[in-house]
Amino acid sequence: MIKIIVLLLIAYLLGSIPSGVWVGKTFFHVDIRRHGSKNIGTTNTYRVLGPVAGTIVLFMDVGKGYLATLIPMCVGIHSWYPLIFGVAAVLGHTFSIFDHFHGGKAVATSAGMLLAYNPGFFLIAVIVLVSCITITSMVSLGSIISFIMIVFVSLFTHDIALTIIALGLTFFTIYRHRKNIIKILHGNENLVPFGLYYWYLKYVKKSIK
């Protein structure tokens, strides 16, 4: 029991690494918590510091969830239990002890957890996310839809443990994106500089001029 508690603590601490903050301060001398949406995740890092920094933070955040989920597997704990360690990393990412219990929105670290637990489901989530972003130009909307898709896929394949955890993370992600949802409903959500919706708006503005 003590071993499991220690490993869960390690998973939480691993997830707590504030990748965006560390990359921004170390290599760009910028605290991204003071810029853009002030979020420490991939999307804000991409907007504030550019694609190189954004990509590095993405891989780091995915890696946190991936490694945390592998921890129990390395000591012989299998079945659905690794998901609990992945959730510990997600909680660390969103409530980081290194960032006054603030953090990101749980998307990339959850993806890392899914990659370690079921690479096939991870691929489905990535395809859905990329497709949604390509159509809507909104990372927030794509992230939420990807979580919902994994709930249905895991339910369809009778992976009850993943269904329960994915459902919980879906509600949690929706809550973390509540401000984005309000912006989407009001038509002023931040868009990535590509995708069909972005190009459509750009064409409309150009036509008006």
C-alpha positions as a printed Julia matrix, in Angstrom:
209×3 Matrix{Float64}:
   0.0    0.0     0.0
   2.82   2.39    0.9
   4.52   1.6    -2.43
   1.36   2.53   -4.35
   0.99   5.81   -2.43
   4.62   6.71   -3.15
   4.2    5.87   -6.84
   1.01   7.94   -7.03
   2.9   10.84   -5.47
   5.65  10.45   -8.07
   3.01  10.44  -10.83
   1.47  13.62   -9.42
   4.86  15.35   -9.17
   5.71  14.29  -12.7
   2.45  15.76  -13.94
   3.08  18.92  -11.93
   6.1   19.91  -14.01
   5.0   23.27  -15.51
   6.46  22.66  -18.96
   5.22  25.91  -20.5
   6.6   28.02  -17.66
   9.98  26.31  -17.62
  10.45  26.39  -21.39
   9.33  30.01  -21.59
  11.57  31.24  -18.8
  14.61  29.11  -19.65
  14.82  29.62  -23.4
  12.78  32.75  -24.11
  12.97  34.67  -20.82
   9.18  35.01  -20.98
   6.62  33.99  -18.38
   3.67  32.85  -20.49
   1.42  33.19  -17.44
   1.56  36.94  -18.11
   0.74  36.75  -21.81
  -2.07  35.61  -24.1
  -4.65  33.51  -22.27
  -2.12  33.18  -19.4
  -2.46  29.4   -19.62
   0.72  27.31  -19.4
  -0.35  24.73  -21.97
   0.57  24.05  -25.58
  -1.91  26.38  -27.28
  -0.94  29.5   -25.36
   2.75  28.63  -25.63
   2.32  28.32  -29.38
   0.6   31.71  -29.61
   3.05  33.53  -27.33
   6.38  31.86  -28.09
   5.86  30.24  -31.48
   5.59  26.72  -32.95
   8.98  25.44  -31.74
   8.25  26.22  -28.09
   4.66  25.03  -28.49
   5.81  21.71  -29.91
   8.34  21.19  -27.14
   5.7   21.87  -24.48
   3.25  19.56  -26.26
   5.72  16.66  -26.19
   6.64  17.36  -22.58
   3.01  17.47  -21.43
   2.1   14.32  -23.36
   5.23  12.68  -21.99
   4.21  13.44  -18.4
   0.96  11.52  -18.78
   2.65   8.74  -20.71
   5.44   8.16  -18.19
   3.13   8.44  -15.19
   0.85   5.76  -16.65
   3.84   3.49  -17.32
   5.1    3.73  -13.72
   2.8    1.01  -12.32
   3.37  -1.18  -15.39
   7.11  -1.14  -14.66
   6.51  -2.6   -11.2
   4.02  -5.23  -12.33
   0.76  -3.36  -11.8
  -1.39  -3.84  -14.88
  -5.07  -4.09  -15.87
  -6.86  -0.74  -15.52
  -4.82   0.45  -12.52
  -2.31   2.48  -14.6
  -5.2    4.8   -15.47
  -5.29   5.94  -11.84
  -1.64   6.95  -12.08
  -2.39   8.78  -15.31
  -5.17  10.67  -13.56
  -2.71  11.6   -10.79
  -0.47  13.15  -13.46
  -3.44  14.99  -14.98
  -4.3   16.42  -11.57
  -0.66  17.42  -11.16
  -0.76  19.16  -14.53
  -3.9   21.13  -13.68
  -3.09  21.74  -10.01
   0.69  21.94  -10.04
   2.49  22.15   -6.72
   5.22  24.05   -8.6
   2.77  26.68   -9.83
   0.73  27.51   -6.71
  -1.72  24.72   -7.63
  -2.57  26.29  -10.98
  -1.88  24.67  -14.33
  -3.07  23.66  -17.78
  -6.37  22.31  -19.04
  -5.61  18.57  -18.86
  -5.71  17.81  -22.58
  -2.11  16.91  -23.51
  -1.38  15.02  -20.28
  -4.62  13.05  -20.66
  -3.53  12.22  -24.21
  -0.24  10.88  -22.84
  -2.14   8.7   -20.39
  -4.25   7.34  -23.25
  -1.14   6.71  -25.38
   0.38   4.5   -22.68
  -2.89   2.7   -21.89
  -4.25   2.16  -25.41
  -2.28   3.52  -28.41
  -5.17   2.69  -30.75
  -7.57   4.91  -28.82
  -4.89   7.59  -28.7
  -4.67   7.51  -32.5
  -8.47   7.87  -32.75
  -8.37  10.87  -30.4
  -5.59  12.52  -32.42
  -7.48  11.99  -35.7
 -10.64  13.49  -34.21
  -8.72  16.42  -32.72
  -6.85  17.24  -35.93
 -10.04  16.89  -37.99
 -11.98  19.21  -35.67
  -9.21  21.83  -35.65
  -8.95  21.62  -39.45
 -12.68  22.32  -39.75
 -13.34  24.73  -36.87
  -9.87  26.27  -36.28
 -10.6   25.9   -32.54
  -8.32  23.83  -30.32
 -10.73  24.05  -27.39
 -13.68  22.63  -29.32
 -11.52  19.91  -30.88
 -10.22  18.9   -27.45
 -13.69  18.59  -25.94
 -15.02  16.57  -28.89
 -11.99  14.25  -28.7
 -12.7   13.49  -25.04
 -16.36  12.79  -25.82
 -15.34  10.47  -28.67
 -13.1    8.4   -26.37
 -16.01   7.98  -23.96
 -18.12   6.46  -26.73
 -15.29   4.37  -28.2
 -14.36   2.9   -24.81
 -18.03   2.24  -24.05
 -18.47   0.52  -27.41
 -15.44  -1.7   -26.77
 -16.66  -2.47  -23.22
 -13.66  -0.93  -21.49
 -15.68   0.15  -18.49
 -12.72   1.46  -16.48
 -11.63   3.76  -19.31
 -15.24   4.8   -19.94
 -15.65   5.93  -16.33
 -12.33   7.78  -16.24
 -12.81   9.27  -19.72
 -16.28  10.47  -18.72
 -14.89  12.08  -15.58
 -12.07  13.73  -17.54
 -14.58  14.92  -20.15
 -16.61  16.79  -17.56
 -13.4   18.07  -15.99
 -12.12  19.27  -19.36
 -15.43  20.97  -20.15
 -15.18  22.76  -16.8
 -11.59  23.8   -17.5
 -12.71  25.13  -20.9
 -15.82  26.91  -19.59
 -14.5   30.34  -20.62
 -13.67  29.01  -24.07
 -17.19  27.6   -24.4
 -18.67  31.01  -23.59
 -16.42  32.57  -26.24
 -17.49  29.94  -28.77
 -21.16  30.66  -28.08
 -20.51  34.39  -28.53
 -18.45  33.83  -31.67
 -15.21  35.3   -30.34
 -13.13  32.23  -29.47
  -9.43  32.48  -30.36
  -8.67  30.68  -33.62
  -5.5   28.98  -34.79
  -4.13  30.61  -37.98
  -5.28  27.78  -40.24
  -8.32  25.62  -40.85
 -11.49  26.0   -42.88
 -13.26  28.37  -40.48
 -10.22  30.63  -40.18
  -9.81  30.82  -43.94
 -13.56  31.42  -44.36
 -13.51  34.39  -41.97
 -10.4   35.72  -43.67
 -12.13  35.47  -47.06
 -15.27  37.19  -45.76
 -13.27  40.09  -44.26
 -11.31  40.43  -47.48
 -14.54  40.47  -49.52
 -16.05  43.2   -47.33
 -13.0   45.41  -47.87
